[in-house]
Amino acid sequence: MDGHGEMGLIGENFDPGFVGRMKEDGYEIRSESDNFDVASGDDQDAAADGPSKKKKYHRHTPRQIQELESFFKECPHPDEKQRMELSRRLGLEGKQIKFWFQNRRTQMKTQLERHENVILRQENDKLRAENDLLKQAMTTPICNSCGGPAVPGEISYEQHQLRIENARLKDELTRICALTNKFLGRPLSSSGSPIPPHSLNSNLELAVGRNGFGGLNNAGTSLPMGFEFGDGSMMPIVKPMVNEMQYDRSAFVDVALSAMDELIKMAQMDNPLWIKGLGGGMESLNVEEYKRNFSSCIGMKSSSYATEATKATGLVYLRGLALVEALMDANRWVEMFPCMISRAATIDVLSSGTGVTRDNELQVMDAEFQVLSPLVPVRQVRFIRFCKQHSEGVWAVVDVSIDPSQDATDTHMFPNCRRLPSGCVIQDVDTKCSKITWVEHSEYDDNAVHHLLQPLLSSGFGFGAHRWLATLQRQCDCMAILMSQDIPGENNTAGRKSMIKLAQRMTYNFCAGVCASSIHKWDKLSVGNVGEDVRVMTRKNINDPGEPHGVVLSAATSVWMPVTQERLFDFLRDERMRSEWDILSNGGPMQEMVHVAKGMGHGNCVSLLRGSAINANENNMLILQETWSDASGALVVYAPVDISSMSVVMNGGDSAYVALLPSGFAILPGISPSYHGGRSESNGALVKPEIDGSIVSGCLLTVGFQILVNNVPTAKLTVESVETVNNLISCTIQKIKAALTVT
């Protein structure tokens, strides 16, 4: 379009039939200049004085239109200060600027609604055609046996229902067989040769999982892949297919559009909606200001729920479209944030979007969010995810929980948390990086959280935006380094990649044990002399080649440490100081044999350690260790592995069959137990803890161990085994405190 077409489509993709269709729908279409030449305030006042005076219109010049269009692409919702600046720069009145942006936004919304109407009309036509065919079939029934006309009343109502049920079960069997083919790697026919009942049951247990949330197809091959964000190998949660869902799609579209509008506004607004932290990083929501500007799109919250909302902005070394692809794929999303999401799956695809840009894609998803502490319950959420490309190189992805009244499948599935409009706005900066504005807004039941961790969550350090952004930045840095062809001191690319995959599986299983996610079927224990804040669980491993077979015992707890995160992290990852706390070191220092850097950050690496051997068996053991640290916390995870298995891995072999059980430490940003909620008694506003002051004077340390207590899966667990692992945790914490001279 030329410069006078303010209401034209962005770019050159103008549809000539658009105006005609608008007229057919009853819209009043004026010329482009009439549509946007808004009368000044004086002209409107003069028109109000007498009906005989003719309104005057001031046409925008091409330069004004170009400036307005350019600014609209960057900021569709300018505030008063921005409008005044545009008014001064373009020589227009403030009302003209305001009306121009209102009309421009209305036009974009109309185009989106028209696109959705076309899709809905197509679906309606399809349903109408199917209905006509069913009516025709009912008027002229045909006998299945002879092919002739059926006698009315020949088929009873019960028989008709049985046939419908039979057809449904056949479809279900076909779907299960398709899943089995994918995850077992061998064909399983849904017709033809009969399937033995015991064989089908075992296949279903492996493919679907015993806990109803889905199982893993070999933990060794279904792991986070930071090197390339994986290939989506993690098995999704098996839920009813699209045709069995009873969602109100039109209501979901309205909720998604409202959530997207709220996310964009919250990402663009600053003070007073957002209160900046002392360091200028993470911003916290002014709840009262939010209530004045926004209305809830998913109903009122429970009176017992607490609110957490934060915003963070930063650059990542990843193009916007690549990030959008990862966010809209549930498995790749989990692989990108392995310490924050224990599992996720796409339940339904309400709209597949447009082309490769994922524009207007709308999904229903399930996810489990976690903080690396046994004292914080896993958050299970069912939500809508909506992706929208707003302009060239600019996307927004928003999540919002499903209102229980709209979820006909299970209205009480996830009671402890709900996700208000949250997500990220992505803008390409150049060919290598993009700017991310992340907003996290949730309501949760804080009564289920241990008092030691309540300050962490209420201040936004637990599930806040800065944690998502810091994790994304670290993963992107890792990918950039590992994909480099020139890495000093390391020429075996295949061996390096295989070793990193093994370390990622180790870390992923460590997080699953600490947080008790549904990846494994854990049984919680309360026997023996176990500390009040220590959670002990057990499970049996029979088929997974990535772990030793037998009875696995897991124990974890979190404690307050009055030392800085950096000091504690440096101490735990230092192989020379390992003998101070690790019984596997045999009282002597360890030597780092292999070191693979995973990022530019402090201590982000995977390494192989070797200690002093007491006997010949221990001489064959190594320690595989992964460490990382960023603004969201730090991690030190390790597991003993035998030399022969690691030799195969270092030569580029498959790491899926290396059996290991991880143990380690998670360090969370510390807020002193004396910090109660972080809210002012006067107005309830969130008060941020000082990073270098007296409130934040330490960190939270999570200690987790997974131990094989019996190599016979059917063996019974003894009280002595439980007390042994409990004593191991207590002694390890005491040794760390003693080494750091912590009282």
JORA-V999934 format. One record per backbone hydrogen bond with DSSP energy under -1.0 kcal/mol. CO is the residue of the C=O (numbers start at 1). NH is the residue of the N-H. E is the energy in kcal/mol with one decimal. If there is no record, write none. Layout:
co,nh,e
CO,NH,E
CO,NH,E
This chain:
co,nh,e
2,5,-1.5
4,6,-1.6
5,8,-1.7
12,14,-1.7
15,18,-1.8
17,21,-2.3
18,22,-2.1
19,23,-2.2
20,24,-2.1
21,25,-1.7
22,27,-2.4
23,26,-1.5
31,35,-2.3
32,36,-1.0
33,37,-1.9
36,38,-1.9
40,44,-2.1
41,45,-2.2
42,46,-2.5
43,47,-2.1
44,48,-1.5
45,49,-1.2
50,53,-1.0
61,65,-2.5
62,66,-2.4
63,67,-2.2
64,68,-2.6
65,69,-2.9
66,70,-2.2
67,71,-2.3
68,72,-2.4
69,73,-1.8
71,75,-2.8
79,83,-2.4
80,84,-2.3
81,85,-1.8
82,86,-2.3
83,87,-2.6
84,88,-2.3
85,89,-2.3
86,90,-2.7
87,91,-1.3
87,92,-1.2
93,97,-2.0
94,98,-2.4
95,99,-3.1
96,100,-2.3
97,101,-2.0
98,102,-2.1
99,103,-2.7
100,104,-2.1
101,105,-2.3
102,106,-2.2
103,107,-2.2
104,108,-1.8
105,109,-2.3
106,110,-2.3
107,111,-2.0
108,112,-1.9
109,113,-2.5
110,114,-2.4
111,115,-2.2
112,116,-2.3
113,117,-2.6
114,118,-2.2
115,119,-1.8
116,120,-2.6
117,121,-2.8
118,122,-2.2
119,123,-2.3
120,124,-2.6
121,125,-2.9
122,126,-2.3
123,127,-2.5
124,128,-2.6
125,129,-2.4
126,130,-2.3
127,131,-2.5
128,132,-2.3
129,133,-2.1
130,134,-2.3
131,135,-2.5
132,136,-2.4
133,137,-2.4
134,138,-2.2
135,139,-1.8
136,140,-1.6
141,150,-1.9
143,147,-1.7
148,143,-3.6
151,154,-2.2
156,160,-2.1
157,161,-2.3
158,162,-2.2
159,163,-2.2
160,164,-1.9
161,165,-2.5
162,166,-2.5
163,167,-2.3
164,168,-2.1
165,169,-2.4
166,170,-2.0
167,171,-1.9
168,172,-2.2
169,173,-2.6
170,174,-2.3
171,175,-2.0
172,176,-2.5
173,177,-2.5
174,178,-1.9
175,179,-2.1
176,180,-2.5
177,181,-2.7
178,182,-1.7
179,183,-2.4
180,184,-2.7
196,200,-2.1
197,201,-2.1
198,202,-1.9
199,203,-2.0
200,204,-2.5
201,205,-2.2
202,206,-1.8
203,207,-2.6
204,208,-3.2
216,218,-1.3
218,221,-2.2
225,228,-1.0
225,229,-2.2
241,244,-1.6
242,245,-1.3
247,249,-1.1
248,252,-1.9
249,253,-2.3
250,254,-1.8
251,255,-2.4
252,256,-2.7
253,257,-2.4
254,258,-2.3
255,259,-2.7
256,260,-2.5
257,261,-2.2
258,262,-2.2
259,263,-2.6
260,264,-2.4
261,265,-2.0
262,266,-2.7
263,267,-2.4
264,268,-1.5
265,269,-2.2
270,273,-1.3
270,274,-1.4
273,286,-3.0
275,284,-2.6
277,280,-1.3
282,277,-1.1
283,311,-2.3
284,275,-3.5
286,290,-2.3
287,291,-2.3
288,292,-1.4
289,293,-1.2
290,294,-2.4
302,305,-1.5
306,444,-2.3
308,442,-2.9
309,285,-1.9
310,440,-2.6
311,283,-2.9
312,438,-3.2
314,436,-3.3
316,318,-1.8
316,434,-2.2
319,323,-1.8
320,324,-2.4
321,325,-2.4
322,326,-1.8
323,327,-2.4
324,328,-2.1
329,333,-2.4
330,334,-1.9
331,335,-2.1
332,336,-1.6
333,337,-1.4
337,340,-1.2
337,341,-2.2
340,370,-2.4
343,368,-2.3
345,366,-2.4
348,364,-3.1
351,362,-2.3
358,361,-1.8
359,354,-1.5
361,387,-2.4
362,350,-1.6
362,351,-1.9
363,385,-2.5
364,347,-2.9
364,348,-1.7
365,383,-2.5
366,345,-2.2
367,381,-2.5
368,342,-2.0
369,379,-2.7
371,373,-3.0
373,376,-1.2
375,450,-2.0
379,369,-2.8
381,367,-2.0
382,402,-2.0
383,365,-3.0
384,400,-1.7
385,363,-2.6
386,398,-2.5
387,360,-1.5
388,396,-2.0
391,394,-2.1
393,428,-2.8
394,390,-1.5
394,391,-1.3
395,426,-2.8
396,388,-2.5
397,424,-1.9
398,386,-2.6
399,422,-2.3
400,384,-3.1
403,406,-2.8
416,445,-2.1
418,443,-2.3
419,401,-3.6
422,399,-3.6
423,439,-3.1
424,397,-2.3
425,437,-2.1
426,395,-2.6
427,435,-3.3
433,429,-2.0
433,430,-1.6
434,316,-2.2
435,427,-2.1
436,314,-2.1
437,425,-2.2
438,312,-2.2
439,423,-2.7
440,310,-2.3
441,420,-1.6
442,308,-2.5
443,418,-2.5
444,306,-3.2
444,446,-1.0
445,448,-1.2
446,449,-1.1
450,453,-1.2
450,454,-1.1
453,457,-1.8
454,458,-2.7
455,459,-1.7
456,461,-1.6
456,462,-1.1
457,460,-1.3
464,468,-1.3
465,469,-2.5
466,470,-2.6
467,471,-2.1
468,472,-2.3
469,473,-2.6
470,474,-2.2
471,475,-2.5
472,476,-2.4
473,477,-2.2
474,478,-2.3
475,479,-2.4
476,480,-2.3
477,481,-2.2
478,482,-2.6
479,483,-1.7
481,484,-1.1
487,490,-1.8
491,493,-1.4
492,496,-2.2
493,497,-2.4
494,498,-2.4
495,499,-2.2
496,500,-2.1
497,501,-2.2
498,502,-1.9
499,503,-2.2
500,504,-2.4
501,505,-2.1
502,506,-2.2
503,507,-2.5
504,508,-2.6
505,509,-2.3
506,510,-1.8
507,511,-2.3
508,512,-1.9
509,513,-1.8
510,514,-2.2
511,515,-2.5
520,522,-1.2
523,538,-1.9
528,530,-1.5
531,534,-1.2
535,556,-1.7
536,525,-3.0
537,554,-3.1
538,523,-2.4
539,552,-2.9
541,550,-2.2
544,547,-1.2
546,660,-1.8
550,541,-2.9
551,709,-2.1
551,710,-1.0
552,539,-1.9
553,707,-2.9
554,537,-2.9
555,705,-2.7
556,535,-2.7
557,703,-2.5
559,701,-2.9
561,563,-1.8
561,699,-2.7
564,568,-2.1
565,569,-2.6
566,570,-2.4
567,571,-1.9
568,572,-2.3
569,573,-2.0
574,577,-1.1
575,590,-1.8
577,580,-1.7
578,581,-1.8
578,582,-2.8
582,585,-1.1
583,586,-1.2
585,588,-1.7
591,610,-2.2
594,608,-2.0
596,606,-2.5
601,604,-1.1
603,605,-1.1
604,598,-2.8
605,627,-2.5
606,596,-3.0
607,625,-2.7
608,593,-3.1
608,594,-1.2
609,623,-2.6
610,591,-2.9
617,620,-1.3
618,621,-1.5
620,643,-2.4
622,641,-2.5
623,609,-2.9
624,639,-1.7
625,607,-2.9
626,637,-2.5
627,605,-2.0
628,635,-2.5
630,633,-1.3
633,630,-2.9
634,667,-2.7
635,628,-1.8
636,665,-3.1
637,626,-2.7
638,663,-2.6
639,624,-2.6
641,622,-3.6
642,646,-1.9
643,647,-2.0
644,648,-1.4
645,649,-1.8
646,650,-2.9
648,653,-2.7
649,652,-2.1
655,658,-1.4
663,638,-3.0
664,704,-2.3
665,636,-2.6
666,702,-3.1
667,634,-2.2
668,700,-2.1
672,675,-2.5
675,677,-1.1
678,687,-4.1
680,684,-1.3
685,680,-2.4
690,696,-1.1
695,672,-1.7
695,697,-1.2
699,561,-3.1
700,668,-2.8
701,559,-2.5
702,666,-2.1
703,557,-1.8
704,664,-2.4
705,555,-2.4
707,553,-3.2
710,551,-2.9
712,715,-2.1
718,722,-1.4
719,723,-2.4
720,724,-2.0
721,725,-2.0
722,726,-1.9
723,727,-2.3
724,728,-1.9
725,729,-1.8
726,730,-2.1
727,731,-2.8
728,732,-2.2
729,733,-2.3
730,734,-2.2
731,735,-2.5
732,736,-2.2
733,737,-2.4
734,738,-2.4
735,739,-2.6
736,740,-1.7
737,742,-3.7
738,741,-1.1
